[in-house]
Amino acid sequence: MRIAVYSGSFNPLHIGHQAIMEYLTLDAAFDWVYLIVSPQSPFKGAENALTGEERYRAAVEAVKRHPEIRVWVDDIELGMEPPHYTIRTLDALRAREPENEFTLVIGADNLESFPRWREHERILKEYGVAVFPRKGYHRGYLKARLMRECPDYRIELLKAPRIDISSTEIRDGLAAGRDMSAWLM
């Protein structure tokens, strides 16, 4: 099976995440999306946030409300020793399920910083990335820049919808007492 590996803090899951997951399973020919709830990104400081386990349980509940999407909320990183590098997660998934083909799903903002990721060359050669649009980032340019580094990289630009809301904006709105329920998954 072709599996889209979509990882992040998902604090909280919102309609932008939902639109991407729907696109991946309905339009981009992935059999399943594995939603990987990350305990802590090596690129982000510890925020005043829910624990990885709390965000995992919230993601499971959110996904249950959308049985039409073929999504599995995976807790694989919650049991791994830090630091939580994506290459370690992808290798662990492949070891657990050698029959599946895994592709990492990232936003264009992450494609820009991808050369800073641990073993980014291996990720791009062995697994590949599927890149969804983000406001302010030119994916074609970013892909071309990486392809100059190595023409064997696997980089797929998705025609996924762009929904301009972030988990940070939702958390800020909730903290300010605004009703953000329309944005939540």
Secondary structure as UniProt FT lines:
FT   STRAND          2..8
FT   TURN            11..12
FT   HELIX           15..26
FT   STRAND          32..37
FT   TURN            42..43
FT   HELIX           52..64
FT   TURN            67..68
FT   STRAND          71..74
FT   HELIX           76..79
FT   HELIX           86..96
FT   TURN            98..99
FT   STRAND          101..107
FT   HELIX           108..113
FT   HELIX           114..116
FT   TURN            118..119
FT   HELIX           120..122
FT   HELIX           123..127
FT   STRAND          129..132
FT   TURN            135..136
FT   HELIX           139..149
FT   TURN            151..152
FT   STRAND          155..157
FT   HELIX           167..175
FT   TURN            176..177
FT   HELIX           181..183
//
